Amino acid sequence: MSALFDRVRADFPRAQTAAYFDNASSHPISVHSAAALHRYVDWLTHELGEPWWPQWAQPRDQVKALFAQLINADANEIAFARSTLEAESNLINGMADHLAGGNVVTTDLSFNPCIYHYMVRQQQGLDVRVVKNRDWQIDMDAMERAIDGNTRWVSVALVSNVNGLVADVAALSQLAHAHGAYLYADIMQAAGAVPIDVQAMGIDFAACSTFKWLMGVKGFAFMYMREDLQGAVLTPSQPFGGVHLNYAPWVETPDADADDILFSPNTGAGAYEVSYPSYEGVVCAHESLSYIHRLGVDNIRAHVRSLTDRLQEELPAKGYQSITPLGNESPILAFTTPDPDATMASTRAAGVHVAMRFGNKLRISPSVYNNHADVDRLIEALP
C-alpha cells in the first residue's frame, strides 16, 4: 500500500514544491486532470465546431455515474450545480411548500456561509434553529430538543470544515425521519475522503463542490436528490429548457391545433439543473473521479489515517491541543494554537502550508500525496 501512495505523490506536482496540508481549503489537481483540461482547452482552441455539445455528452453523463457510484446513489439522482451552497439554496427554494409553517434545524459546526444563508432566510420568515456544539461535537441531546413535529429539514455537514468531525448522520437521519423531516448532508469535506453510502446513512439530499477532496476545479458541483422525492416533495426552482415557436415567421406551416409556444418540461434530475454545466468541471471531474475510484476511498482513508493519527499523538506534546475527537474518521484535524501569528510565520518560512481558522484554530488536512516526511517537516516547523 505504501508503494502505491509513493507513486501517487508523483502525480501531484504541489508535493514537490511544499509540504501542503491545506486540502480542506483547496486540493491541487493531479497531472492526469491537468492533461484532461489541456486536451479540452486544445479542442476549444483548434477544433470547436457546431453543434459542439455531442462532443462532450459522453463524459458529462459518465461523470454523473462515477459520482453516483462514489456515494452509492443512482445516476438519475444526481444533478449538476455550481457550488455546494448554491445547491443547498436551490433545494430549499424547491422545498417551499414542504417548509411552509415548519422549521429548519442545523448546527454551528456547519460551513459558516451555510449558517449565514439560513440567517438570511430567518430574517425572511423561516423558523431556523442553530444547535450549538458541545466540546466541538454535535450535541445530540440538544438536537433531539430542537427537532420536533414541525421540523421539515435538518441540515448537517457530514464532515465539519471546523475540526473534521464526522457526524453520525445515520442517527440524525433516524431522528429527522421520526418527526417527518428530511436530512440534507453537506458532503463537501467528505466526498472522496471518507466512505459515503447515502442509502445506509439515510441521507435524503446532499451536495458538494469538486475542488476539495474530489480533486477538481471550482465552479462545478454535484447535487444528490432521492429519486422518490423528486417532483413529489422537491420542485425545480430554476426552470431551464427550450421552446418551439409555432407561428410565422418561425415555421412555414404552423400547427393550427397546437399552442403558439410549445415546450416539454424537463424530467428527472436534469430538471433541477440551470443551463449547461461547466465543461471544464466535467472533464476534470471525469478524470479525478476515475482516479479516486482506482485508488479506492477505503485505501485513501487508511493512508491518511496513519498521518492524522500521528499528528493527534505528537502535536499536543508541543502545546497544540486537539479539538478533533480521537479516532475521528476524516482527514481534517484542528488544534488550538498558543501563538497563531508565530505558527503561521514559522510554517510559511519552512514551506509548510496549513490553515488558521477562527482566530487560533490550526487546521491540518493531509491527502493522498502527503507522507511522513511531510509530517516531520510540519512538526519541525511548529514553534
C-alpha positions, -999 to +999 in steps of 0.1 A: +000+000+000+028+025+008+044+018-026+011+027-042+009+061-025+046+067-031+037+066-068+006+088-062+029+115-048+045+119-083+010+127-097+008+159-077+035+185-085+024+205-055+040+178-033+074+187-049+072+224-040+058+224-005+045+203+024+009+212+016-016+204+043-045+227+033-065+203+012-097+212+032-094+247+016-085+236-019-070+204-032-044+205-060-053+187-092-033+158-105-012+157-136-039+135-152-066+160-146-043+188-158-038+168-190-075+164-195-080+201-191-053+208-216-070+185-241-103+203-236-086+237-240-068+225-271-102+214-285-117+248-277-087+265-294-084+244-325-114+221-331-145+239-318-174+234-342-212+234-342-231+216-329-204+212-302-223+196-273-223+159-286-185+160-284-187+161-246-220+145-239-205+111-230-181+123-203-209+146-190-231+116-185-203+093-173-193+118-146-227+116-130-224+078-129-190+080-114-201+103-086-233+083-080-211+052-076-189+070-051-219+077-028-240+046-036-267+065-054-283+061-088-271+084-117-307+097-121-305+110-086-275+133-095-277+168-109-250+193-117-247+226-097-221+253-095-213+252-057-224+234-026-241+264-012-259+272-044-272+236-044-285+238-008-301+271-016-319+257-047-330+227-027-345+249+000-362+270-027-377+239-042-390+228-008-410+259-003-444+241+000-430+215+023-412+241+045-443+263+049-452+266+086-423+244+097-388+249+110-352+241+099-325+227+122-288+230+116-256+231+138-228+256+144-203+231+131-217+236+096-199+257+070-200+293+081-216+307+049-243+280+052-252+293+086-253+328+071-276+316+044-300+303+070-298+335+090-308+355+059-338+331+054-347+335+091-350+373+085-373+364+056-395+345+080-382+309+081-380+294+115-343+284+119-327+267+148-289+266+151-278+240+176-246+249+194-218+223+197-208+207+229-170+203+232-167+206+194-191+178+188-227+177+177-248+178+209-273+150+202-294+158+232-298+194+220-306+182+185-334+160+200-348+190+218-346+212+186-362+187+162-399+185+168-431+177+149-428+210+129-393+203+117-392+199+080-355+200+072-323+190+091-290+203+076-257+190+088-221+187+075-211+150+072-176+162+078-172+196+095-148+220+080-142+234+115-125+203+130-131+174+107-158+159+129-176+131+112-213+135+121-234+105+130-257+112+101-275+078+104-286+087+139-295+122+128-315+108+098-335+085+121-342+115+144-353+136+114-374+109+098-391+101+131-405+137+130-413+137+093-383+158+083-357+153+056-320+151+061-296+172+040-259+165+042-232+189+031-206+163+019-181+189+007-154+178+031-163+141+028-168+130-008-135+115-020-120+114+015-143+092+036-167+064+026-203+076+019-234+055+014-264+078+011-288+048+014-272+032+045-268+067+061-304+077+054-294+109+035-322+124+015-304+152-001-267+161-004-243+184-023-206+190-028-183+210-050-153+193-066-124+215-057-116+198-023-113+161-019-127+153-053-095+169-067-114+190-092-119+227-101-141+255-086-174+263-102-186+227-105-206+207-081-229+177-077-264+176-060-280+144-048-318+141-046-335+109-036-354+098-066-388+093-049-387+129-036-381+145-070-413+161-081-433+148-051-416+169-024-389+188-043-399+210-072-375+226-097-368+262-085-350+275-116-366+260-147-343+256-178-351+244-212-361+253-247-393+261-266-408+256-301-424+287-316-454+275-336-461+306-356-448+326-386-421+335-393-406+308-371-424+280-390-437+280-425-468+260-417-479+264-381-499+236-364-534+252-360-543+227-333-513+235-311-504+264-289-482+292-303-454+283-279-447+246-272-424+231-247-419+199-226-408+203-190-375+185-182-379+155-160-356+136-136-325+151-121-319+173-151-350+193-142-330+207-112-301+220-133-297+255-146-282+258-181-251+239-191-226+226-166-190+238-166-174+215-191-140+223-176-155+210-144-169+179-162-136+169-179-116+174-147-141+156-125-143+127-150-105+122-146-103+128-109-133+106-100-118+078-121-086+083-103-103+082-069-121+050-079-088+034-089-072+042-056-103+033-036-117+056-009-110+029+018-074+029+008-072+067+007-087+068+042-062+042+055-032+060+040-042+094+055-052+079+089-016+070+095-007+107+092-036+121+112-031+095+140+005+106+143-005+143+144-031+136+171-004+120+191+025+144+187+010+179+184-004+180+220+031+174+233+041+206+216+013+226+232-013+223+204-045+209+219-068+190+196-105+199+192-109+169+169-121+137+187-096+109+189-104+082+164-123+106+142-125+092+107-117+122+085-086+137+071-091+170+089-077+179+123-078+212+142-058+223+172-059+253+195-027+273+189-008+292+216+006+318+192-013+318+158+009+346+142+042+328+152+028+295+140+018+308+106+051+327+101+072+297+111+053+272+089+053+296+059+091+301+062+095+263+062+074+259+031+046+242+051+011+252+042-016+249+068-047+270+077-055+291+107-092+294+113-115+311+139-087+330+155-064+303+169-075+271+153-047+254+134-063+232+107-043+205+091-057+184+063-034+158+046-043+140+015-032+111-008+002+126-018+013+135+018+037+113+036+055+111+070+084+132+057+058+160+052+047+154+088+083+156+100+086+189+082+054+202+097+063+192+133+098+207+130+083+240+117+059+245+146+072+269+172 
